């Protein structure tokens, strides 16, 4: 199998996992992303997909239950409850 064939198969696998959507963004934000995409030799779409993946992973990581430290004897009722990171407004 040639490298080109392998890349086409890889791209086909990725496209089956992707969903096309429309976004609304400030012109200045898009200009910044376009410049970064050009600097890195990527398409704007690829750069935005990368940024969305990073943000989604960060959100998933923040929502994972964390174990609290403290009394292991279970004398305090909150010791057995999951603790979640506080919500932050990421749009600012």
HTML snippet that shows the backbone in 3Dmol.js (N, CA, C, O; Angstrom):
<script src="https://3Dmol.org/build/3Dmol-min.js"></script>
<div id="view" style="width:600px;height:400px;position:relative"></div>
<script>
const pdb = `
ATOM      1  N   UNK A   1       0.851  -1.169   0.000  1.00  0.00           N
ATOM      2  CA  UNK A   1       0.000   0.000   0.000  1.00  0.00           C
ATOM      3  C   UNK A   1       0.898   1.233   0.000  1.00  0.00           C
ATOM      4  O   UNK A   1       1.850   1.326   0.774  1.00  0.00           O
ATOM      5  N   UNK A   2       0.581   2.161  -0.867  1.00  0.00           N
ATOM      6  CA  UNK A   2       1.374   3.381  -0.939  1.00  0.00           C
ATOM      7  C   UNK A   2       0.968   4.338   0.173  1.00  0.00           C
ATOM      8  O   UNK A   2      -0.089   4.191   0.787  1.00  0.00           O
ATOM      9  N   UNK A   3       1.817   5.309   0.417  1.00  0.00           N
ATOM     10  CA  UNK A   3       1.528   6.321   1.440  1.00  0.00           C
ATOM     11  C   UNK A   3       0.273   7.106   1.080  1.00  0.00           C
ATOM     12  O   UNK A   3      -0.549   7.398   1.948  1.00  0.00           O
ATOM     13  N   UNK A   4       0.123   7.446  -0.189  1.00  0.00           N
ATOM     14  CA  UNK A   4      -1.051   8.209  -0.625  1.00  0.00           C
ATOM     15  C   UNK A   4      -2.338   7.423  -0.376  1.00  0.00           C
ATOM     16  O   UNK A   4      -3.340   7.986   0.064  1.00  0.00           O
ATOM     17  N   UNK A   5      -2.304   6.116  -0.659  1.00  0.00           N
ATOM     18  CA  UNK A   5      -3.486   5.284  -0.423  1.00  0.00           C
ATOM     19  C   UNK A   5      -3.810   5.211   1.065  1.00  0.00           C
ATOM     20  O   UNK A   5      -4.972   5.293   1.463  1.00  0.00           O
ATOM     21  N   UNK A   6      -2.768   5.055   1.881  1.00  0.00           N
ATOM     22  CA  UNK A   6      -2.978   5.005   3.330  1.00  0.00           C
ATOM     23  C   UNK A   6      -3.568   6.307   3.838  1.00  0.00           C
ATOM     24  O   UNK A   6      -4.459   6.293   4.687  1.00  0.00           O
ATOM     25  N   UNK A   7      -3.081   7.436   3.328  1.00  0.00           N
ATOM     26  CA  UNK A   7      -3.616   8.736   3.758  1.00  0.00           C
ATOM     27  C   UNK A   7      -5.068   8.903   3.337  1.00  0.00           C
ATOM     28  O   UNK A   7      -5.873   9.440   4.097  1.00  0.00           O
ATOM     29  N   UNK A   8      -5.413   8.450   2.139  1.00  0.00           N
ATOM     30  CA  UNK A   8      -6.804   8.545   1.689  1.00  0.00           C
ATOM     31  C   UNK A   8      -7.710   7.692   2.563  1.00  0.00           C
ATOM     32  O   UNK A   8      -8.822   8.107   2.890  1.00  0.00           O
ATOM     33  N   UNK A   9      -7.249   6.510   2.944  1.00  0.00           N
ATOM     34  CA  UNK A   9      -8.048   5.648   3.821  1.00  0.00           C
ATOM     35  C   UNK A   9      -8.203   6.283   5.197  1.00  0.00           C
ATOM     36  O   UNK A   9      -9.282   6.228   5.786  1.00  0.00           O
ATOM     37  N   UNK A  10      -7.137   6.882   5.711  1.00  0.00           N
ATOM     38  CA  UNK A  10      -7.177   7.557   7.006  1.00  0.00           C
ATOM     39  C   UNK A  10      -8.160   8.724   6.960  1.00  0.00           C
ATOM     40  O   UNK A  10      -8.974   8.894   7.868  1.00  0.00           O
ATOM     41  N   UNK A  11      -8.080   9.529   5.895  1.00  0.00           N
ATOM     42  CA  UNK A  11      -9.004  10.652   5.739  1.00  0.00           C
ATOM     43  C   UNK A  11     -10.446  10.167   5.677  1.00  0.00           C
ATOM     44  O   UNK A  11     -11.331  10.804   6.249  1.00  0.00           O
ATOM     45  N   UNK A  12     -10.701   9.060   5.001  1.00  0.00           N
ATOM     46  CA  UNK A  12     -12.061   8.520   4.909  1.00  0.00           C
ATOM     47  C   UNK A  12     -12.565   8.100   6.283  1.00  0.00           C
ATOM     48  O   UNK A  12     -13.734   8.310   6.606  1.00  0.00           O
ATOM     49  N   UNK A  13     -11.699   7.513   7.088  1.00  0.00           N
ATOM     50  CA  UNK A  13     -12.091   7.112   8.446  1.00  0.00           C
ATOM     51  C   UNK A  13     -12.432   8.335   9.288  1.00  0.00           C
ATOM     52  O   UNK A  13     -13.416   8.336  10.027  1.00  0.00           O
ATOM     53  N   UNK A  14     -11.619   9.368   9.172  1.00  0.00           N
ATOM     54  CA  UNK A  14     -11.859  10.582   9.945  1.00  0.00           C
ATOM     55  C   UNK A  14     -13.170  11.236   9.519  1.00  0.00           C
ATOM     56  O   UNK A  14     -13.946  11.672  10.369  1.00  0.00           O
ATOM     57  N   UNK A  15     -13.421  11.308   8.227  1.00  0.00           N
ATOM     58  CA  UNK A  15     -14.633  11.966   7.742  1.00  0.00           C
ATOM     59  C   UNK A  15     -15.889  11.253   8.224  1.00  0.00           C
ATOM     60  O   UNK A  15     -16.929  11.892   8.385  1.00  0.00           O
ATOM     61  N   UNK A  16     -15.820   9.952   8.458  1.00  0.00           N
ATOM     62  CA  UNK A  16     -16.973   9.230   8.979  1.00  0.00           C
ATOM     63  C   UNK A  16     -17.262   9.603  10.420  1.00  0.00           C
ATOM     64  O   UNK A  16     -18.378   9.397  10.895  1.00  0.00           O
ATOM     65  N   UNK A  17     -16.285  10.147  11.122  1.00  0.00           N
ATOM     66  CA  UNK A  17     -16.455  10.524  12.518  1.00  0.00           C
ATOM     67  C   UNK A  17     -16.720  12.015  12.682  1.00  0.00           C
ATOM     68  O   UNK A  17     -16.942  12.474  13.802  1.00  0.00           O
ATOM     69  N   UNK A  18     -16.703  12.766  11.621  1.00  0.00           N
ATOM     70  CA  UNK A  18     -16.874  14.206  11.697  1.00  0.00           C
ATOM     71  C   UNK A  18     -18.295  14.598  11.310  1.00  0.00           C
ATOM     72  O   UNK A  18     -19.000  13.867  10.614  1.00  0.00           O
ATOM     73  N   UNK A  19     -18.686  15.765  11.779  1.00  0.00           N
ATOM     74  CA  UNK A  19     -19.989  16.323  11.430  1.00  0.00           C
ATOM     75  C   UNK A  19     -19.779  17.744  10.950  1.00  0.00           C
ATOM     76  O   UNK A  19     -19.078  18.517  11.603  1.00  0.00           O
ATOM     77  N   UNK A  20     -20.359  18.099   9.844  1.00  0.00           N
ATOM     78  CA  UNK A  20     -20.224  19.445   9.301  1.00  0.00           C
ATOM     79  C   UNK A  20     -21.198  20.373  10.019  1.00  0.00           C
ATOM     80  O   UNK A  20     -22.338  19.999  10.295  1.00  0.00           O
ATOM     81  N   UNK A  21     -20.736  21.593  10.320  1.00  0.00           N
ATOM     82  CA  UNK A  21     -21.591  22.568  10.987  1.00  0.00           C
ATOM     83  C   UNK A  21     -21.205  23.968  10.535  1.00  0.00           C
ATOM     84  O   UNK A  21     -20.204  24.149   9.842  1.00  0.00           O
ATOM     85  N   UNK A  22     -21.987  24.941  10.922  1.00  0.00           N
ATOM     86  CA  UNK A  22     -21.705  26.341  10.618  1.00  0.00           C
ATOM     87  C   UNK A  22     -21.464  27.065  11.923  1.00  0.00           C
ATOM     88  O   UNK A  22     -22.189  26.858  12.895  1.00  0.00           O
ATOM     89  N   UNK A  23     -20.454  27.910  11.953  1.00  0.00           N
ATOM     90  CA  UNK A  23     -20.185  28.682  13.162  1.00  0.00           C
ATOM     91  C   UNK A  23     -20.262  30.169  12.851  1.00  0.00           C
ATOM     92  O   UNK A  23     -20.098  30.591  11.706  1.00  0.00           O
ATOM     93  N   UNK A  24     -20.511  30.941  13.875  1.00  0.00           N
ATOM     94  CA  UNK A  24     -20.489  32.387  13.776  1.00  0.00           C
ATOM     95  C   UNK A  24     -19.368  32.873  14.674  1.00  0.00           C
ATOM     96  O   UNK A  24     -19.291  32.490  15.841  1.00  0.00           O
ATOM     97  N   UNK A  25     -18.500  33.715  14.134  1.00  0.00           N
ATOM     98  CA  UNK A  25     -17.351  34.182  14.907  1.00  0.00           C
ATOM     99  C   UNK A  25     -17.024  35.618  14.515  1.00  0.00           C
ATOM    100  O   UNK A  25     -17.393  36.086  13.438  1.00  0.00           O
ATOM    101  N   UNK A  26     -16.331  36.298  15.405  1.00  0.00           N
ATOM    102  CA  UNK A  26     -15.889  37.667  15.122  1.00  0.00           C
ATOM    103  C   UNK A  26     -14.861  37.642  13.995  1.00  0.00           C
ATOM    104  O   UNK A  26     -14.065  36.710  13.883  1.00  0.00           O
ATOM    105  N   UNK A  27     -14.893  38.675  13.169  1.00  0.00           N
ATOM    106  CA  UNK A  27     -13.950  38.775  12.052  1.00  0.00           C
ATOM    107  C   UNK A  27     -12.510  38.785  12.547  1.00  0.00           C
ATOM    108  O   UNK A  27     -11.631  38.203  11.912  1.00  0.00           O
ATOM    109  N   UNK A  28     -12.262  39.442  13.675  1.00  0.00           N
ATOM    110  CA  UNK A  28     -10.896  39.498  14.205  1.00  0.00           C
ATOM    111  C   UNK A  28     -10.421  38.121  14.664  1.00  0.00           C
ATOM    112  O   UNK A  28      -9.253  37.773  14.490  1.00  0.00           O
ATOM    113  N   UNK A  29     -11.327  37.340  15.249  1.00  0.00           N
ATOM    114  CA  UNK A  29     -10.970  35.983  15.676  1.00  0.00           C
ATOM    115  C   UNK A  29     -10.651  35.115  14.471  1.00  0.00           C
ATOM    116  O   UNK A  29      -9.676  34.364  14.482  1.00  0.00           O
ATOM    117  N   UNK A  30     -11.474  35.216  13.430  1.00  0.00           N
ATOM    118  CA  UNK A  30     -11.240  34.432  12.223  1.00  0.00           C
ATOM    119  C   UNK A  30      -9.938  34.837  11.539  1.00  0.00           C
ATOM    120  O   UNK A  30      -9.210  33.989  11.024  1.00  0.00           O
ATOM    121  N   UNK A  31      -9.649  36.136  11.538  1.00  0.00           N
ATOM    122  CA  UNK A  31      -8.395  36.600  10.934  1.00  0.00           C
ATOM    123  C   UNK A  31      -7.192  36.018  11.674  1.00  0.00           C
ATOM    124  O   UNK A  31      -6.210  35.616  11.051  1.00  0.00           O
ATOM    125  N   UNK A  32      -7.273  35.976  12.999  1.00  0.00           N
ATOM    126  CA  UNK A  32      -6.195  35.390  13.801  1.00  0.00           C
ATOM    127  C   UNK A  32      -6.033  33.915  13.482  1.00  0.00           C
ATOM    128  O   UNK A  32      -4.916  33.434  13.293  1.00  0.00           O
ATOM    129  N   UNK A  33      -7.154  33.194  13.420  1.00  0.00           N
ATOM    130  CA  UNK A  33      -7.098  31.765  13.120  1.00  0.00           C
ATOM    131  C   UNK A  33      -6.615  31.502  11.695  1.00  0.00           C
ATOM    132  O   UNK A  33      -5.867  30.552  11.463  1.00  0.00           O
ATOM    133  N   UNK A  34      -7.032  32.325  10.747  1.00  0.00           N
ATOM    134  CA  UNK A  34      -6.565  32.161   9.369  1.00  0.00           C
ATOM    135  C   UNK A  34      -5.058  32.351   9.278  1.00  0.00           C
ATOM    136  O   UNK A  34      -4.374  31.601   8.582  1.00  0.00           O
ATOM    137  N   UNK A  35      -4.543  33.353   9.979  1.00  0.00           N
ATOM    138  CA  UNK A  35      -3.094  33.601   9.975  1.00  0.00           C
ATOM    139  C   UNK A  35      -2.342  32.425  10.603  1.00  0.00           C
ATOM    140  O   UNK A  35      -1.299  32.011  10.097  1.00  0.00           O
ATOM    141  N   UNK A  36      -2.870  31.891  11.697  1.00  0.00           N
ATOM    142  CA  UNK A  36      -2.228  30.745  12.360  1.00  0.00           C
ATOM    143  C   UNK A  36      -2.280  29.509  11.474  1.00  0.00           C
ATOM    144  O   UNK A  36      -1.304  28.764  11.386  1.00  0.00           O
ATOM    145  N   UNK A  37      -3.411  29.288  10.821  1.00  0.00           N
ATOM    146  CA  UNK A  37      -3.541  28.139   9.921  1.00  0.00           C
ATOM    147  C   UNK A  37      -2.529  28.250   8.780  1.00  0.00           C
ATOM    148  O   UNK A  37      -1.878  27.266   8.428  1.00  0.00           O
ATOM    149  N   UNK A  38      -2.399  29.427   8.211  1.00  0.00           N
ATOM    150  CA  UNK A  38      -1.434  29.630   7.129  1.00  0.00           C
ATOM    151  C   UNK A  38       0.001  29.418   7.630  1.00  0.00           C
ATOM    152  O   UNK A  38       0.813  28.793   6.949  1.00  0.00           O
ATOM    153  N   UNK A  39       0.304  29.937   8.812  1.00  0.00           N
ATOM    154  CA  UNK A  39       1.645  29.783   9.387  1.00  0.00           C
ATOM    155  C   UNK A  39       1.992  28.313   9.589  1.00  0.00           C
ATOM    156  O   UNK A  39       3.135  27.905   9.385  1.00  0.00           O
ATOM    157  N   UNK A  40       0.991  27.512   9.995  1.00  0.00           N
ATOM    158  CA  UNK A  40       1.212  26.095  10.268  1.00  0.00           C
ATOM    159  C   UNK A  40       0.978  25.199   9.057  1.00  0.00           C
ATOM    160  O   UNK A  40       1.182  23.987   9.132  1.00  0.00           O
ATOM    161  N   UNK A  41       0.557  25.784   7.954  1.00  0.00           N
ATOM    162  CA  UNK A  41       0.321  25.004   6.747  1.00  0.00           C
ATOM    163  C   UNK A  41      -0.918  24.138   6.828  1.00  0.00           C
ATOM    164  O   UNK A  41      -0.964  23.058   6.240  1.00  0.00           O
ATOM    165  N   UNK A  42      -1.930  24.608   7.556  1.00  0.00           N
ATOM    166  CA  UNK A  42      -3.190  23.886   7.716  1.00  0.00           C
ATOM    167  C   UNK A  42      -4.311  24.666   7.057  1.00  0.00           C
ATOM    168  O   UNK A  42      -4.168  25.852   6.761  1.00  0.00           O
ATOM    169  N   UNK A  43      -5.418  23.995   6.833  1.00  0.00           N
ATOM    170  CA  UNK A  43      -6.615  24.709   6.404  1.00  0.00           C
ATOM    171  C   UNK A  43      -7.261  25.333   7.643  1.00  0.00           C
ATOM    172  O   UNK A  43      -7.025  24.891   8.767  1.00  0.00           O
ATOM    173  N   UNK A  44      -8.061  26.344   7.425  1.00  0.00           N
ATOM    174  CA  UNK A  44      -8.785  26.961   8.537  1.00  0.00           C
ATOM    175  C   UNK A  44      -9.691  25.926   9.205  1.00  0.00           C
ATOM    176  O   UNK A  44      -9.816  25.896  10.429  1.00  0.00           O
ATOM    177  N   UNK A  45     -10.313  25.090   8.396  1.00  0.00           N
ATOM    178  CA  UNK A  45     -11.184  24.046   8.921  1.00  0.00           C
ATOM    179  C   UNK A  45     -10.426  23.094   9.853  1.00  0.00           C
ATOM    180  O   UNK A  45     -10.927  22.741  10.920  1.00  0.00           O
ATOM    181  N   UNK A  46      -9.231  22.682   9.452  1.00  0.00           N
ATOM    182  CA  UNK A  46      -8.432  21.768  10.280  1.00  0.00           C
ATOM    183  C   UNK A  46      -8.031  22.432  11.592  1.00  0.00           C
ATOM    184  O   UNK A  46      -8.050  21.793  12.644  1.00  0.00           O
ATOM    185  N   UNK A  47      -7.670  23.708  11.533  1.00  0.00           N
ATOM    186  CA  UNK A  47      -7.275  24.414  12.755  1.00  0.00           C
ATOM    187  C   UNK A  47      -8.463  24.568  13.712  1.00  0.00           C
ATOM    188  O   UNK A  47      -8.320  24.382  14.921  1.00  0.00           O
ATOM    189  N   UNK A  48      -9.632  24.908  13.165  1.00  0.00           N
ATOM    190  CA  UNK A  48     -10.825  25.047  14.006  1.00  0.00           C
ATOM    191  C   UNK A  48     -11.202  23.696  14.606  1.00  0.00           C
ATOM    192  O   UNK A  48     -11.565  23.627  15.780  1.00  0.00           O
ATOM    193  N   UNK A  49     -11.124  22.623  13.822  1.00  0.00           N
ATOM    194  CA  UNK A  49     -11.433  21.285  14.338  1.00  0.00           C
ATOM    195  C   UNK A  49     -10.473  20.930  15.473  1.00  0.00           C
ATOM    196  O   UNK A  49     -10.893  20.362  16.482  1.00  0.00           O
ATOM    197  N   UNK A  50      -9.199  21.256  15.320  1.00  0.00           N
ATOM    198  CA  UNK A  50      -8.210  20.999  16.372  1.00  0.00           C
ATOM    199  C   UNK A  50      -8.559  21.768  17.643  1.00  0.00           C
ATOM    200  O   UNK A  50      -8.507  21.216  18.742  1.00  0.00           O
ATOM    201  N   UNK A  51      -8.916  23.041  17.490  1.00  0.00           N
ATOM    202  CA  UNK A  51      -9.281  23.861  18.649  1.00  0.00           C
ATOM    203  C   UNK A  51     -10.537  23.326  19.337  1.00  0.00           C
ATOM    204  O   UNK A  51     -10.613  23.311  20.565  1.00  0.00           O
ATOM    205  N   UNK A  52     -11.514  22.892  18.554  1.00  0.00           N
ATOM    206  CA  UNK A  52     -12.738  22.327  19.134  1.00  0.00           C
ATOM    207  C   UNK A  52     -12.444  21.035  19.891  1.00  0.00           C
ATOM    208  O   UNK A  52     -12.985  20.806  20.973  1.00  0.00           O
ATOM    209  N   UNK A  53     -11.587  20.194  19.320  1.00  0.00           N
ATOM    210  CA  UNK A  53     -11.209  18.950  20.000  1.00  0.00           C
ATOM    211  C   UNK A  53     -10.531  19.237  21.335  1.00  0.00           C
ATOM    212  O   UNK A  53     -10.829  18.592  22.341  1.00  0.00           O
ATOM    213  N   UNK A  54      -9.611  20.217  21.341  1.00  0.00           N
ATOM    214  CA  UNK A  54      -8.911  20.576  22.583  1.00  0.00           C
ATOM    215  C   UNK A  54      -9.886  21.110  23.629  1.00  0.00           C
ATOM    216  O   UNK A  54      -9.798  20.752  24.803  1.00  0.00           O
ATOM    217  N   UNK A  55     -10.807  21.960  23.207  1.00  0.00           N
ATOM    218  CA  UNK A  55     -11.782  22.525  24.142  1.00  0.00           C
ATOM    219  C   UNK A  55     -12.721  21.444  24.670  1.00  0.00           C
ATOM    220  O   UNK A  55     -13.026  21.422  25.863  1.00  0.00           O
ATOM    221  N   UNK A  56     -13.181  20.551  23.802  1.00  0.00           N
ATOM    222  CA  UNK A  56     -14.075  19.478  24.231  1.00  0.00           C
ATOM    223  C   UNK A  56     -13.374  18.564  25.234  1.00  0.00           C
ATOM    224  O   UNK A  56     -13.980  18.154  26.224  1.00  0.00           O
ATOM    225  N   UNK A  57     -12.109  18.242  24.988  1.00  0.00           N
ATOM    226  CA  UNK A  57     -11.356  17.390  25.918  1.00  0.00           C
ATOM    227  C   UNK A  57     -11.202  18.075  27.269  1.00  0.00           C
ATOM    228  O   UNK A  57     -11.328  17.429  28.310  1.00  0.00           O
ATOM    229  N   UNK A  58     -10.930  19.386  27.262  1.00  0.00           N
ATOM    230  CA  UNK A  58     -10.805  20.127  28.520  1.00  0.00           C
ATOM    231  C   UNK A  58     -12.130  20.119  29.292  1.00  0.00           C
ATOM    232  O   UNK A  58     -12.135  19.977  30.514  1.00  0.00           O
ATOM    233  N   UNK A  59     -13.242  20.271  28.582  1.00  0.00           N
ATOM    234  CA  UNK A  59     -14.555  20.234  29.238  1.00  0.00           C
ATOM    235  C   UNK A  59     -14.834  18.857  29.826  1.00  0.00           C
ATOM    236  O   UNK A  59     -15.331  18.745  30.947  1.00  0.00           O
ATOM    237  N   UNK A  60     -14.513  17.804  29.066  1.00  0.00           N
ATOM    238  CA  UNK A  60     -14.717  16.449  29.581  1.00  0.00           C
ATOM    239  C   UNK A  60     -13.846  16.195  30.806  1.00  0.00           C
ATOM    240  O   UNK A  60     -14.294  15.573  31.769  1.00  0.00           O
ATOM    241  N   UNK A  61     -12.621  16.667  30.773  1.00  0.00           N
ATOM    242  CA  UNK A  61     -11.708  16.458  31.907  1.00  0.00           C
ATOM    243  C   UNK A  61     -12.209  17.182  33.156  1.00  0.00           C
ATOM    244  O   UNK A  61     -12.092  16.662  34.266  1.00  0.00           O
ATOM    245  N   UNK A  62     -12.763  18.373  32.978  1.00  0.00           N
ATOM    246  CA  UNK A  62     -13.268  19.138  34.134  1.00  0.00           C
ATOM    247  C   UNK A  62     -14.490  18.486  34.749  1.00  0.00           C
ATOM    248  O   UNK A  62     -14.762  18.688  35.932  1.00  0.00           O
ATOM    249  N   UNK A  63     -15.228  17.714  33.979  1.00  0.00           N
ATOM    250  CA  UNK A  63     -16.459  17.109  34.481  1.00  0.00           C
ATOM    251  C   UNK A  63     -16.251  15.724  35.075  1.00  0.00           C
ATOM    252  O   UNK A  63     -17.194  15.127  35.596  1.00  0.00           O
ATOM    253  N   UNK A  64     -15.043  15.212  35.005  1.00  0.00           N
ATOM    254  CA  UNK A  64     -14.778  13.901  35.609  1.00  0.00           C
ATOM    255  C   UNK A  64     -14.828  14.034  37.115  1.00  0.00           C
ATOM    256  O   UNK A  64     -14.280  14.990  37.665  1.00  0.00           O
ATOM    257  N   UNK A  65     -15.470  13.101  37.797  1.00  0.00           N
ATOM    258  CA  UNK A  65     -15.500  13.167  39.262  1.00  0.00           C
ATOM    259  C   UNK A  65     -14.087  13.085  39.828  1.00  0.00           C
ATOM    260  O   UNK A  65     -13.234  12.353  39.325  1.00  0.00           O
ATOM    261  N   UNK A  66     -13.869  13.843  40.870  1.00  0.00           N
ATOM    262  CA  UNK A  66     -12.575  13.831  41.547  1.00  0.00           C
ATOM    263  C   UNK A  66     -12.776  13.290  42.951  1.00  0.00           C
ATOM    264  O   UNK A  66     -13.780  13.573  43.605  1.00  0.00           O
ATOM    265  N   UNK A  67     -11.837  12.535  43.388  1.00  0.00           N
ATOM    266  CA  UNK A  67     -11.918  12.008  44.743  1.00  0.00           C
ATOM    267  C   UNK A  67     -11.393  13.052  45.713  1.00  0.00           C
ATOM    268  O   UNK A  67     -10.347  13.660  45.486  1.00  0.00           O
ATOM    269  N   UNK A  68     -12.123  13.251  46.781  1.00  0.00           N
ATOM    270  CA  UNK A  68     -11.693  14.209  47.789  1.00  0.00           C
ATOM    271  C   UNK A  68     -10.704  13.579  48.754  1.00  0.00           C
ATOM    272  O   UNK A  68     -10.681  12.363  48.940  1.00  0.00           O
ATOM    273  N   UNK A  69      -9.903  14.413  49.352  1.00  0.00           N
ATOM    274  CA  UNK A  69      -8.973  13.952  50.376  1.00  0.00           C
ATOM    275  C   UNK A  69      -9.588  14.261  51.730  1.00  0.00           C
ATOM    276  O   UNK A  69     -10.268  15.274  51.889  1.00  0.00           O
ATOM    277  N   UNK A  70      -9.363  13.428  52.666  1.00  0.00           N
ATOM    278  CA  UNK A  70      -9.916  13.709  53.987  1.00  0.00           C
ATOM    279  C   UNK A  70     -10.103  12.442  54.784  1.00  0.00           C
ATOM    280  O   UNK A  70      -9.342  11.483  54.650  1.00  0.00           O
ATOM    281  N   UNK A  71     -11.102  12.451  55.598  1.00  0.00           N
ATOM    282  CA  UNK A  71     -11.371  11.362  56.521  1.00  0.00           C
ATOM    283  C   UNK A  71     -11.737  10.088  55.757  1.00  0.00           C
ATOM    284  O   UNK A  71     -12.761  10.044  55.075  1.00  0.00           O
ATOM    285  N   UNK A  72     -10.910   9.065  55.871  1.00  0.00           N
ATOM    286  CA  UNK A  72     -11.191   7.820  55.172  1.00  0.00           C
ATOM    287  C   UNK A  72     -12.160   6.929  55.941  1.00  0.00           C
ATOM    288  O   UNK A  72     -12.563   5.878  55.445  1.00  0.00           O
ATOM    289  N   UNK A  73     -12.535   7.342  57.148  1.00  0.00           N
ATOM    290  CA  UNK A  73     -13.465   6.548  57.944  1.00  0.00           C
ATOM    291  C   UNK A  73     -14.914   6.807  57.547  1.00  0.00           C
ATOM    292  O   UNK A  73     -15.815   6.115  58.021  1.00  0.00           O
ATOM    293  N   UNK A  74     -15.148   7.781  56.695  1.00  0.00           N
ATOM    294  CA  UNK A  74     -16.489   8.052  56.208  1.00  0.00           C
ATOM    295  C   UNK A  74     -17.381   8.720  57.238  1.00  0.00           C
ATOM    296  O   UNK A  74     -18.604   8.606  57.164  1.00  0.00           O
ATOM    297  N   UNK A  75     -16.783   9.417  58.201  1.00  0.00           N
ATOM    298  CA  UNK A  75     -17.599  10.061  59.235  1.00  0.00           C
ATOM    299  C   UNK A  75     -18.302  11.307  58.720  1.00  0.00           C
ATOM    300  O   UNK A  75     -19.320  11.720  59.275  1.00  0.00           O
ATOM    301  N   UNK A  76     -17.770  11.905  57.671  1.00  0.00           N
ATOM    302  CA  UNK A  76     -18.398  13.108  57.126  1.00  0.00           C
ATOM    303  C   UNK A  76     -19.169  12.712  55.870  1.00  0.00           C
ATOM    304  O   UNK A  76     -18.599  12.070  54.988  1.00  0.00           O
ATOM    305  N   UNK A  77     -20.476  13.083  55.758  1.00  0.00           N
ATOM    306  CA  UNK A  77     -21.284  12.652  54.616  1.00  0.00           C
ATOM    307  C   UNK A  77     -20.743  13.135  53.272  1.00  0.00           C
ATOM    308  O   UNK A  77     -20.943  12.467  52.258  1.00  0.00           O
ATOM    309  N   UNK A  78     -20.067  14.275  53.244  1.00  0.00           N
ATOM    310  CA  UNK A  78     -19.552  14.801  51.973  1.00  0.00           C
ATOM    311  C   UNK A  78     -18.331  14.034  51.496  1.00  0.00           C
ATOM    312  O   UNK A  78     -17.929  14.194  50.343  1.00  0.00           O
ATOM    313  N   UNK A  79     -17.731  13.211  52.335  1.00  0.00           N
ATOM    314  CA  UNK A  79     -16.514  12.494  51.959  1.00  0.00           C
ATOM    315  C   UNK A  79     -16.760  11.494  50.841  1.00  0.00           C
ATOM    316  O   UNK A  79     -15.823  11.150  50.120  1.00  0.00           O
ATOM    317  N   UNK A  80     -17.967  11.024  50.673  1.00  0.00           N
ATOM    318  CA  UNK A  80     -18.248  10.028  49.640  1.00  0.00           C
ATOM    319  C   UNK A  80     -18.851  10.642  48.382  1.00  0.00           C
ATOM    320  O   UNK A  80     -19.132   9.918  47.427  1.00  0.00           O
ATOM    321  N   UNK A  81     -19.059  11.963  48.355  1.00  0.00           N
ATOM    322  CA  UNK A  81     -19.654  12.609  47.195  1.00  0.00           C
ATOM    323  C   UNK A  81     -18.591  12.993  46.180  1.00  0.00           C
ATOM    324  O   UNK A  81     -17.466  13.334  46.545  1.00  0.00           O
ATOM    325  N   UNK A  82     -18.952  12.935  44.901  1.00  0.00           N
ATOM    326  CA  UNK A  82     -18.043  13.366  43.834  1.00  0.00           C
ATOM    327  C   UNK A  82     -17.952  14.890  43.859  1.00  0.00           C
ATOM    328  O   UNK A  82     -18.928  15.577  44.161  1.00  0.00           O
ATOM    329  N   UNK A  83     -16.792  15.394  43.544  1.00  0.00           N
ATOM    330  CA  UNK A  83     -16.566  16.834  43.497  1.00  0.00           C
ATOM    331  C   UNK A  83     -16.271  17.211  42.055  1.00  0.00           C
ATOM    332  O   UNK A  83     -15.399  16.617  41.422  1.00  0.00           O
ATOM    333  N   UNK A  84     -16.996  18.200  41.530  1.00  0.00           N
ATOM    334  CA  UNK A  84     -16.809  18.636  40.154  1.00  0.00           C
ATOM    335  C   UNK A  84     -16.189  20.024  40.150  1.00  0.00           C
ATOM    336  O   UNK A  84     -16.396  20.822  41.065  1.00  0.00           O
ATOM    337  N   UNK A  85     -15.424  20.292  39.097  1.00  0.00           N
ATOM    338  CA  UNK A  85     -14.824  21.618  38.944  1.00  0.00           C
ATOM    339  C   UNK A  85     -15.939  22.633  38.718  1.00  0.00           C
ATOM    340  O   UNK A  85     -16.960  22.298  38.117  1.00  0.00           O
ATOM    341  N   UNK A  86     -15.764  23.866  39.186  1.00  0.00           N
ATOM    342  CA  UNK A  86     -16.795  24.874  38.982  1.00  0.00           C
ATOM    343  C   UNK A  86     -16.936  25.219  37.503  1.00  0.00           C
ATOM    344  O   UNK A  86     -15.967  25.170  36.745  1.00  0.00           O
ATOM    345  N   UNK A  87     -18.141  25.563  37.111  1.00  0.00           N
ATOM    346  CA  UNK A  87     -18.395  25.947  35.733  1.00  0.00           C
ATOM    347  C   UNK A  87     -17.793  27.314  35.481  1.00  0.00           C
ATOM    348  O   UNK A  87     -17.881  28.208  36.323  1.00  0.00           O
ATOM    349  N   UNK A  88     -17.178  27.474  34.313  1.00  0.00           N
ATOM    350  CA  UNK A  88     -16.631  28.767  33.904  1.00  0.00           C
ATOM    351  C   UNK A  88     -17.220  29.113  32.544  1.00  0.00           C
ATOM    352  O   UNK A  88     -17.501  28.232  31.731  1.00  0.00           O
ATOM    353  N   UNK A  89     -17.399  30.383  32.313  1.00  0.00           N
ATOM    354  CA  UNK A  89     -17.909  30.803  31.022  1.00  0.00           C
ATOM    355  C   UNK A  89     -16.737  30.952  30.060  1.00  0.00           C
ATOM    356  O   UNK A  89     -16.008  31.942  30.128  1.00  0.00           O
ATOM    357  N   UNK A  90     -16.543  29.986  29.166  1.00  0.00           N
ATOM    358  CA  UNK A  90     -15.402  29.948  28.261  1.00  0.00           C
ATOM    359  C   UNK A  90     -15.564  30.911  27.088  1.00  0.00           C
ATOM    360  O   UNK A  90     -14.623  31.103  26.317  1.00  0.00           O
ATOM    361  N   UNK A  91     -16.744  31.520  26.941  1.00  0.00           N
ATOM    362  CA  UNK A  91     -16.986  32.401  25.788  1.00  0.00           C
ATOM    363  C   UNK A  91     -16.422  33.790  25.977  1.00  0.00           C
ATOM    364  O   UNK A  91     -16.405  34.574  25.028  1.00  0.00           O
ATOM    365  N   UNK A  92     -15.968  34.116  27.142  1.00  0.00           N
ATOM    366  CA  UNK A  92     -15.459  35.470  27.387  1.00  0.00           C
ATOM    367  C   UNK A  92     -14.081  35.659  26.818  1.00  0.00           C
ATOM    368  O   UNK A  92     -13.507  36.742  26.936  1.00  0.00           O
TER     369      UNK A  92
END
`;
const viewer = $3Dmol.createViewer("view");
viewer.addModel(pdb, "pdb");
viewer.setStyle({}, {cartoon: {color: "spectrum"}});
viewer.zoomTo();
viewer.render();
</script>
